[in-house]
Amino acid sequence: MPPTLASLVHHSALKLSVRAGEERLDTVVRWVHASELTDPVPYMEGGELLLITALKLDAEDPDAMRRYVKRLAGAGVAGLGFAVGVHYEDIPKALLDAASEEGLPLLEVPRRTPFLAISKAVSAAIAADRYRAVTAGFAAQRELTRQALNEGPEGLLTSLASQVDGWAALYDASGAVVATAPEWAGRRAARLTADVERLRERAAPASSVVGGGGDGASEGGSVDGPGDGEDRVELHSLGSGRRPRGALAVGTAAALGTAERYAVHSAIALLTLTTERSRSLQAAEQRIGAAVLRMLLAGQPDHARGVAGDLYGGLLDAPYRMILAEAASASAGRARAGVRTEGRAEAPAEGRSEGRVGGQAGSGGASAGQKAAVAVAAAASAAASASVAAVLADAGEAGGDLVGGFAEVVEAAAARSGEAVLVVPDGERLVVLAADGGAVVASCVRYAEALGGARAAAEQGAAVDEDELVVGLSAPAGPIAAAGAYKQAEQALSVARRRGRVLVEHEELAAGSVLPLLADDAVRAFADGLLRALYEHDATGRGDLVASLRAWLSRHGQWDAAAADLGVHRHTLRYRMRRVEEILGRSLDDPDVRMELWLALKTTAGV
């Protein structure tokens, strides 16, 4: 521990004695300073033991001594040492009374004890304390490393909480609590979600202090728990990139000491290593993920399992969903370029895969980072998913990297739940393979609903902008149906873009009507061209061929029923239908022609 006035008094070589302020001898001495100035306060920082001989002081004047002592106490001076036998044979009574009144410790320094000896004693004690702190810090680092390797983040948090005599919590990229130590700290950690979200808005590395009267305390930052004291909580972001990959909270009753600070910094470094995988490992997993996806789409699930090993657990053997996500600008670009995406089931080219490939959050053959992730997820199986506010914050932070933000939502959900997930970037598109009915799919749906709700509130049904996200979700598929699932997801993605929605599930297409799918510029152009001659004919006032055609088709060619609907004779209707055939140059006896005309009528009617 650092030197105190009591330790100096008990130092056998110094022979100091206490003349006033006995109740405050536990005060820490930060340094020793000798000064004969009548006002040394401007040259002091607080915490010093001030040594004097009263060379320039009127030490026998009670008023002068009260002002002198009061100013020293107000500046945070730890104590006052008076050398006797130099200018005064004993400490003057005026100084003794002033020190006693103010409660400032006053030490008598015998003539045979030089001030330099006291300075050396304090310096040696400070050096020894720092050495002990550094040694303890290295020991803490070794213990934290051992726990991280053997027990994962949960064990690391347990060790850290013990070393700082407090509690610790780990948050994922979305701001959700994934692990705490001890267990009772879960409620405290959950109440700091708003502070964690504010921390995530800053570029990493970032830190803040909440509660306990610390600098930067935020409203509501103080949390209740066992005991009546208020915690001082330090929040630290995790990750080396622009966007934090998580956050660490450390709660203590007081400010951290040097040894505790070493332990916290070691924990930050270790947790960053578990959340930030190396570039080479990412590149290797990207290649594996892309290869596995290509094999699945090629109808070779057995080969895909052989390549994946234990990396994706049972994901390739159970019903799964295929998810495609891209920016609306990418979808529009494909459409403008005339690329026919529906029905395409080709794997991403390996050279184009950039970003992350997520594997199972912990399995026998997984990487160290994945093992750490499953330990986090196991500790947080009951943790709530990210709030809508956090989801929207993520979307706002993503800026131009909409697909990257969506990937983070997927990976955070997988880490919290311990689910296996396959994430393959494909140029501007993200391909995700996730367990049907699992937390990843549910998180994707909630994310899309939150974005869609915000868009609806802001734009009141405006069409999707090119800087927004669109997602297509396939129906549940088996291990040998990856190509079909990919096709379904692509079809749903195309419909999501056309309808101005964030996410469309393929089941909606099968259960709904085909008519909403006609809301496409190319289809409308075809309908306008097919019916233009009829509309131009009607515009001259020479008949009502469009309405007659619609009534006749709606009655399945029944002359009497259609004529009754129009209020005309059936012969009049027959004449009008012959005119339709003459103008269009098509026979209404052809069922394909009738189908095209009916769909054209529905399209131009805005249905």
C-alpha angles and dihedrals in degrees: 000000000000119000119276134191088257092056090052092049090051092048102114096209097053099055093205121168131200117240101167141003096039091161093063101052091115089073112126116241111220095180145339122247130181118204136157094191117126087229113026094159096100088061097049134081102199132265095064128134102229115212120201142167093196091241093153101019126102088226094174095057108096094202093048092047093049090053091045096049094042091054092049092050091048090054091056098251109174095217147322125250117201120197110218124203094038108082097343126035089212136013108278115250092234091060092044092051093046092050092047092049092049095041091235112152110245118196125194113225113202118227093247091059111081120211088238090064091056091048091051092049092052092044091050092048092050091049091049091049091051091048090052089049092050091046091048089047092055090047089050090049091053092048093047091049091050091050092047091052096044105031105017125224092327092061091043091054091049091053093045093051090052094049095050092039091235139070137289136202136190123214127193127228092278093054096253120139111249103169139007137183124236098025094236089066092073093091092049093049093049091056090059094062093109091052091049090051090053090049091052089058089068125076114259133289095050135145140181140180122230130182126005091074091283123156113276094022109171129214110276091011094124114089133199127230143130109344131023098264125106116242124235104217125194118201120200128182119230125217140057099239133082092269117054116244093208144323138250123215121197118187122194138161092241141012115299120262125223095270092046090049090055089052093050093049091049090051091051091052094048094046090049089055091052093049099038112057119201120266092243092052091048091050091049093049090047090057092047092048093048091048092049091050092049091052092048092050090047090057095252105123093155092057089045091055091049093053095043095047109175094335094102099027114205094341093107093051101048133064109283141176127235114221125192121190131178141147115275088240089062092051091047090049091054090050094047090049090055094241111160103218100168110102095014111132104172123138121243116270110255093229091057097051108109127163130028136343112199120208131185112312092244131344138151096275098032127116124269090256091054092048088053090050093054090050088055091048092049090054091049104041090130096042115125120244122249117294121245088251091056091047092053090046089054090050091051093048092049091071107169094356097078094149091049090053090050090050090054091053090052094047094045091052091048092049093049094048100034090234124153115244135175114213118182122176111216107189105285091351131080121213117201129185111194137165115271111251093011134129094262094059091043091051091050091052093048090048091052092046091052092050092045092050092051091048093049092049092049101040106022097227100328117160118268113278122228091247095060133093126255124190133191121199123196127216117262110289137189128236094272097045101070094119092053091047090051090051091049092049091050092050091049090048091053092049091048090056093046094047094045093242130137096223136016125183118215091232088067090061093052094044098042136059128287091224097081087056089066091073091106129120093231093050092048091049090052092049093048091050093047095050100032094098092052093049091048090050092051091047090066091060094242096124147320103262098152094054091043092051091049093050093046093049093045089055091049092244096308103150100199095046094045092046090051090052090052095041093235136114116270091240089057089052092049090053091050092051090051088052089051090054092047094049096044096037090226134114118241088208088074109092091207091056091048090050093049092048093049093050090046090052091049092048096049089046088063096246 
